[in-house]
Amino acid sequence: MFPPVSLDVSAAIKTLVLTLDLLGTFVFALSGAVAGVRRRLDLFGVLVLSFVAANSGGIVRDVLIGATPPAAIRDWRYLAASLLAGAMIFFWYPNIRRLRSPVLVFDAAGLALFCVAGAQKALVFGLSPVMAALLGMLTGVGGGVARDVLLSEIPAVLRSDIYAVAALAGAAVLVSGDALGLPGTVSACAGAALCFGLRLAAIKLDWHLPVARAARQTPDDAAAAVRRDGR
């Protein structure tokens, strides 16, 4: 009789996490580089922004779960993917600019990949499903926050766009699939597709979360503010 064939499930999950991580790194690096080129940064600035946008979320995730040193500074492939994406955008941006809103599309793709990769890695490290979903969301939004802060913009996650909610929904699909015993690849694809679809729908249909209403300012209040500020 032939010996039984045993599948190394742990190795398969690690491979899935690495693949999603590297794909997300490359795509988020594209979004960071496009934003840098639009701000007319030099080559070094574009490459720095592509690395920061691509790896900030993953670094925060790895530090929080104790996977140190973080994969982004331990594995050369993360740096290579970031620099390759940055160089591609810097030298071939006129061709890529023909795409409609390339930053938003790349950002949505990176968000989708990172939210499921972050949640899956958190599960591997033994976090509860709820915490894994939250960490997946954090992984997804971290790169965009770092990119926007470096460009002196209000991060998308703090505005009313469907951004963090989309990442949380994608991560929730992955952890739900894991709890139901579904294959990791199926859960990851479903979660990423949901996150990507929600984000693009929010952009196209102008979906927003409720925004806090500030108290209406009267003319007397405005005049008092001017006197107080000395203007």
Summary of the structure (lengths in Angstrom):
residues: 231
radius of gyration: 20.3
end to end distance: 90.6
largest distance: 92.1
contacts: 802
relative contact order: 0.13
helix: 76%
strand: 1%
